[in-house]
């Protein structure tokens, strides 16, 4: 029995955490769909998540596209298949690298910020003060962030796709000797609507996951400054893991044969 106790304790803890997260998610979604809404708070979170994340997402996208073009050329040159570089760059960016890298960057910047902010409000009893003032914390704190994350990350990913493809174009034409017109023609001919749509669907799911994890861990933080730090770390780690897991399932949904 002593050998089995840690296994059972871990399993019960996992079930408890899963149930708590599921209830939190359902309650948050219900408040996102029911009035009253706070347009000013939603707009402020859209600016915080979307506009302020644009520089880091843009830098990540352009260097990813540039590196992808260089690495593709190095590999394809061995098989005399350099003409496939535009196809590889645009498909890799729109399907996978754009949404995944943007989601991870936003998780590191926004998820940690949300967890720290809401966690500080929890340990300083500001959330209890909202209850005292007859203001629902889910309606005031959680719903605007979820709505903003769900709507802004697809816009960020669309911009990242354009910037990433442009980065590959610059390297291919200026360093690798590709004809600019031919490169653009191959890119536009090869990319399909499904490639872009799948990336935007991933972005919407990732935006929801990032904001959900930030709000959940911050809302349930305990123990003063140390608890807020742990909540911030857990928010980033859990959001990053969920992004990679859901990336596979959404890819399976769109492209499985």
C-alpha positions as CSV (number, residue, x, y, z in Angstrom):
1,X,0.0,0.0,0.0
2,X,2.7,2.6,0.7
3,X,4.0,2.1,-2.8
4,X,0.5,2.9,-4.3
5,X,-0.3,5.9,-2.1
6,X,1.8,8.5,-4.0
7,X,0.2,7.2,-7.3
8,X,-3.3,7.5,-5.9
9,X,-2.6,10.9,-4.4
10,X,-1.3,12.2,-7.7
11,X,-4.2,10.9,-9.6
12,X,-6.7,12.4,-7.2
13,X,-4.9,15.7,-7.3
14,X,-5.1,15.6,-11.1
15,X,-8.8,14.9,-11.1
16,X,-9.4,17.7,-8.6
17,X,-7.4,20.2,-10.7
18,X,-9.1,19.1,-13.9
19,X,-12.6,19.5,-12.3
20,X,-11.7,22.9,-10.9
21,X,-10.4,24.1,-14.2
22,X,-13.4,22.8,-16.1
23,X,-15.8,24.6,-13.7
24,X,-13.8,27.8,-14.0
25,X,-13.9,27.5,-17.8
26,X,-17.6,26.9,-18.0
27,X,-18.4,29.8,-15.6
28,X,-16.1,32.1,-17.5
29,X,-17.7,31.2,-20.9
30,X,-21.2,31.8,-19.5
31,X,-20.2,35.3,-18.4
32,X,-18.7,36.0,-21.8
33,X,-22.0,35.2,-23.5
34,X,-24.4,36.9,-21.1
35,X,-24.8,40.7,-20.5
36,X,-23.9,43.1,-19.0
37,X,-20.7,43.7,-21.0
38,X,-17.9,46.2,-20.3
39,X,-16.9,47.5,-23.7
40,X,-14.2,49.9,-22.3
41,X,-12.5,47.0,-20.4
42,X,-12.7,44.8,-23.5
43,X,-11.1,47.5,-25.6
44,X,-8.4,48.1,-23.1
45,X,-7.5,44.4,-23.0
46,X,-7.6,44.3,-26.8
47,X,-5.0,47.0,-26.9
48,X,-2.9,45.3,-24.2
49,X,-3.0,41.9,-25.8
50,X,-2.9,42.9,-29.5
51,X,-1.3,46.3,-30.0
52,X,1.4,45.9,-27.3
53,X,2.3,42.4,-28.4
54,X,2.8,43.4,-32.0
55,X,6.5,44.3,-31.8
56,X,7.6,41.0,-30.2
57,X,5.4,38.9,-32.5
58,X,6.5,40.8,-35.6
59,X,10.2,40.4,-34.7
60,X,9.7,36.7,-34.0
61,X,7.9,36.2,-37.3
62,X,10.3,38.0,-39.6
63,X,13.4,36.3,-38.2
64,X,11.6,32.9,-38.3
65,X,10.8,33.5,-42.0
66,X,14.4,34.5,-42.7
67,X,15.9,31.5,-41.0
68,X,13.4,29.2,-42.6
69,X,14.4,30.4,-46.1
70,X,18.1,29.9,-45.3
71,X,17.6,26.4,-43.8
72,X,15.3,25.3,-46.6
73,X,17.9,26.4,-49.2
74,X,20.6,24.5,-47.4
75,X,18.6,21.3,-47.5
76,X,17.0,21.6,-50.9
77,X,20.2,22.5,-52.6
78,X,21.4,18.9,-52.1
79,X,18.5,17.7,-54.2
80,X,18.3,20.6,-56.7
81,X,14.9,21.6,-55.4
82,X,15.5,25.2,-54.6
83,X,12.3,26.2,-56.4
84,X,10.3,24.7,-53.6
85,X,11.6,27.2,-51.0
86,X,8.7,29.7,-51.4
87,X,6.2,26.9,-51.0
88,X,7.8,25.6,-47.8
89,X,8.1,29.0,-46.3
90,X,4.5,30.1,-46.8
91,X,3.0,26.7,-45.7
92,X,5.2,26.5,-42.6
93,X,4.5,30.0,-41.6
94,X,0.7,30.0,-42.1
95,X,0.0,26.5,-40.8
96,X,2.4,26.0,-37.9
97,X,5.1,28.5,-37.1
98,X,2.9,31.7,-37.2
99,X,0.2,30.6,-34.8
100,X,2.5,28.5,-32.5
101,X,5.2,31.1,-32.1
102,X,2.8,34.0,-31.7
103,X,0.9,32.0,-29.1
104,X,4.1,31.2,-27.1
105,X,5.2,34.8,-27.3
106,X,1.8,36.1,-26.1
107,X,1.8,33.4,-23.4
108,X,5.1,34.7,-22.1
109,X,4.1,38.4,-22.2
110,X,0.3,38.5,-21.6
111,X,-0.3,35.3,-19.7
112,X,2.3,36.2,-17.0
113,X,1.0,39.7,-16.8
114,X,-2.6,38.6,-16.3
115,X,-1.7,36.0,-13.7
116,X,0.4,38.6,-11.8
117,X,-2.2,41.3,-11.9
118,X,-5.2,39.1,-10.9
119,X,-3.1,37.2,-8.4
120,X,-2.1,40.5,-6.7
121,X,-5.7,41.5,-6.6
122,X,-6.5,38.2,-5.0
123,X,-3.9,38.3,-2.2
124,X,-4.6,42.0,-1.5
125,X,-8.4,41.2,-1.2
126,X,-9.4,43.5,-4.1
127,X,-11.5,40.7,-5.6
128,X,-13.3,40.3,-2.4
129,X,-13.9,44.0,-2.5
130,X,-15.6,43.6,-5.9
131,X,-17.9,41.0,-4.4
132,X,-18.7,43.5,-1.6
133,X,-19.6,46.2,-4.2
134,X,-21.9,43.7,-6.0
135,X,-19.6,43.5,-9.0
136,X,-19.1,40.0,-10.4
137,X,-15.3,39.3,-10.7
138,X,-15.9,37.0,-13.6
139,X,-17.8,39.6,-15.5
140,X,-15.4,42.4,-14.6
141,X,-12.0,40.7,-14.7
142,X,-12.2,37.4,-16.6
143,X,-14.7,37.9,-19.4
144,X,-13.0,41.0,-21.0
145,X,-9.7,39.2,-21.1
146,X,-11.1,36.0,-22.6
147,X,-13.0,38.0,-25.3
148,X,-9.9,40.1,-26.1
149,X,-7.6,37.1,-26.3
150,X,-10.0,35.2,-28.5
151,X,-10.4,38.1,-31.0
152,X,-6.9,39.6,-31.0
153,X,-4.6,36.7,-31.4
154,X,-6.0,35.7,-34.9
155,X,-5.3,39.3,-36.0
156,X,-1.8,39.1,-34.6
157,X,-1.2,35.8,-36.4
158,X,-2.5,37.2,-39.7
159,X,0.0,40.0,-39.4
160,X,2.7,37.6,-38.3
161,X,2.0,35.4,-41.4
162,X,2.6,38.4,-43.7
163,X,5.7,39.5,-41.9
164,X,7.1,36.0,-41.8
165,X,6.6,35.4,-45.5
166,X,8.1,38.8,-46.2
167,X,11.2,37.8,-44.2
168,X,11.6,34.7,-46.3
169,X,11.1,36.8,-49.5
170,X,13.8,39.3,-48.4
171,X,16.4,36.6,-47.7
172,X,15.5,34.6,-50.9
173,X,15.7,37.6,-53.2
174,X,18.6,39.5,-51.6
175,X,20.8,36.7,-50.5
176,X,19.9,33.6,-52.3
177,X,19.5,35.1,-55.8
178,X,15.8,34.3,-56.4
179,X,13.8,36.4,-58.9
180,X,11.3,38.5,-56.9
181,X,8.5,38.1,-59.4
182,X,8.9,34.3,-59.6
183,X,9.1,34.0,-55.8
184,X,5.9,35.9,-55.2
185,X,4.1,34.0,-58.0
186,X,5.1,30.6,-56.5
187,X,4.0,31.8,-53.1
188,X,0.6,33.0,-54.2
189,X,0.0,30.0,-56.4
190,X,0.9,27.4,-53.7
191,X,-0.8,28.8,-50.6
192,X,-4.4,27.7,-50.1
193,X,-7.3,29.2,-48.1
194,X,-7.3,26.2,-45.8
195,X,-3.7,26.9,-44.8
196,X,-4.5,30.4,-43.6
197,X,-7.8,29.4,-42.0
198,X,-6.3,26.6,-40.0
199,X,-3.7,29.0,-38.7
200,X,-6.3,31.5,-37.7
201,X,-8.4,28.8,-35.9
202,X,-5.4,27.8,-34.0
203,X,-4.7,31.4,-33.1
204,X,-8.2,31.8,-31.7
205,X,-7.9,28.7,-29.6
206,X,-4.4,29.6,-28.4
207,X,-5.6,33.1,-27.5
208,X,-8.4,31.6,-25.4
209,X,-6.0,29.2,-23.7
210,X,-3.4,31.8,-22.9
211,X,-5.9,34.2,-21.3
212,X,-7.7,31.3,-19.6
213,X,-4.6,30.1,-17.9
214,X,-3.5,33.5,-16.9
215,X,-6.9,34.3,-15.3
216,X,-7.3,30.9,-13.7
217,X,-3.9,30.7,-12.0
218,X,-4.1,34.4,-10.9
219,X,-7.7,34.0,-9.6
220,X,-6.8,31.0,-7.6
221,X,-3.4,32.2,-6.3
222,X,-2.8,32.0,-2.5
223,X,0.0,32.9,-0.1
224,X,1.1,36.4,-0.7
225,X,4.0,37.4,-3.0
226,X,5.3,33.8,-3.3
227,X,1.9,32.6,-4.4
228,X,1.6,35.3,-7.0
229,X,5.1,34.3,-8.4
230,X,4.0,30.6,-8.5
231,X,0.8,31.5,-10.2
232,X,2.7,33.5,-12.9
233,X,5.1,30.6,-13.5
234,X,2.2,28.1,-13.7
235,X,0.2,30.3,-16.1
236,X,3.1,30.5,-18.6
237,X,4.1,26.8,-18.4
238,X,0.5,25.5,-18.6
239,X,-0.4,27.8,-21.5
240,X,2.7,26.8,-23.4
241,X,2.0,23.1,-22.9
242,X,-1.6,23.4,-23.9
243,X,-0.7,25.4,-27.0
244,X,1.6,22.5,-28.2
245,X,-1.0,19.9,-27.3
246,X,-3.9,21.6,-29.0
247,X,-1.7,22.4,-32.0
248,X,-1.5,18.7,-32.7
249,X,-5.2,18.1,-32.3
250,X,-6.3,21.0,-34.5
251,X,-3.7,19.9,-37.2
252,X,-5.2,16.4,-37.0
253,X,-8.6,17.9,-37.5
254,X,-7.7,19.9,-40.5
255,X,-5.2,17.8,-42.4
256,X,-5.6,14.2,-41.3
257,X,-6.2,11.9,-44.3
